[in-house]
Structure formats: structure tokens, C-alpha cells
Amino acid sequence: MTMTNIDTIAEQLKSMSVTDLQKVLLATSNRDGSEVRRKRNARTQKYFEHAPKPHQCLTFDIYSKTVDHIHELGVDKWLQQRGSL
């Protein structure tokens, strides 16, 4: 966003009445980040529950390639391929 856009929005907000501002606030989603954080934490937990640990692989190269593959596909798709999901 450019400063002119921000200035235009600021001027529009200044000219609005209280009820108009309330309508705008009610119409926009108020994301505090908790839902985003919850989903991110769930993905991270799923990854660490199912991804192999370095000591579970024969070599570090196999571990590294497996982890790279998981990151390319995503955990859910990787688990579907393995038949674990």
C-alpha cells in the first residue's frame, strides 16, 4: 500500500460516523492470530509425531532426503503416501 492509499483511507475513516465505523468493524474479520497459531501448532505437532528422527535412519543422507521430501510434499500428503493417514 502506498502512502496516498493510506492517507485516502484515513480521510474516509475520519469522515465516517460512529455507526458507520461500527458497521465496518463488524464486517471485517477480527483475527487475533489464535486460530492461525492453533493450525500452525497442529501442523508442527503432526510433523514431529510422524517424521523420522535421525537415529531411526540408516544414514544421515537418507534422513536428510526423507525430510526434504516431506517438506516438498507436506506432512498430510506424505502420510497419505505412507498409508499412515
C-alpha positions in Angstrom: 0.0 0.0 0.0 1.3 3.4 -0.8 1.1 6.4 1.5 -1.5 8.0 -0.8 -3.8 5.0 -0.3 -3.3 5.0 3.4 -4.0 8.8 3.5 -7.1 8.3 1.5 -8.4 5.5 3.8 -7.6 7.7 6.8 -9.6 10.6 5.4 -12.5 8.3 4.6 -12.5 6.9 8.2 -12.3 10.4 9.6 -15.4 11.4 7.7 -17.5 8.3 8.8 -20.0 8.4 11.6 -19.8 6.2 14.7 -22.4 3.8 13.4 -20.7 3.6 10.0 -17.4 2.8 11.8 -19.1 0.1 13.9 -20.5 -1.5 10.7 -17.1 -1.5 9.1 -15.5 -3.1 12.2 -18.3 -5.7 12.4 -18.0 -6.6 8.7 -14.2 -7.1 8.8 -12.7 -10.2 10.4 -11.0 -9.6 13.6 -8.2 -12.0 13.7 -6.1 -12.1 16.8 -3.9 -14.8 15.4 -5.1 -17.5 17.8 -6.7 -19.6 15.0 -3.7 -19.2 12.8 -1.4 -20.1 15.7 -3.5 -23.2 16.6 -3.4 -24.5 13.0 0.4 -23.9 12.7 1.0 -25.7 16.1 -1.2 -28.6 15.0 0.8 -29.0 11.7 4.1 -28.8 13.7 2.9 -31.4 16.2 1.8 -33.7 13.4 5.2 -33.4 11.7 7.1 -34.2 14.9 4.9 -37.1 15.7 5.4 -38.8 12.3 8.6 -37.6 10.8 11.6 -39.9 11.3 14.3 -39.0 13.7 17.9 -39.0 12.6 18.7 -42.1 14.7 15.9 -44.0 13.0 17.5 -43.8 9.6 20.5 -45.9 8.4 22.4 -42.8 7.3 22.1 -39.1 7.7 21.8 -38.8 3.9 18.7 -40.9 3.9 17.3 -38.9 6.8 18.0 -35.6 5.0 16.4 -36.8 1.8 13.4 -38.0 3.6 12.9 -34.7 5.5 13.4 -32.7 2.2 10.7 -35.0 0.6 8.3 -34.4 3.5 8.8 -30.6 3.2 8.2 -30.7 -0.6 5.0 -32.7 -0.3 3.6 -31.5 3.0 3.0 -33.7 6.0 -0.5 -34.7 5.1 0.4 -35.8 1.6 3.4 -37.7 2.8 1.4 -39.5 5.4 -1.2 -40.5 2.8 1.5 -41.9 0.6 2.8 -43.9 3.5 -0.7 -45.1 4.4 -0.5 -43.6 7.9 -3.3 -41.1 7.5 
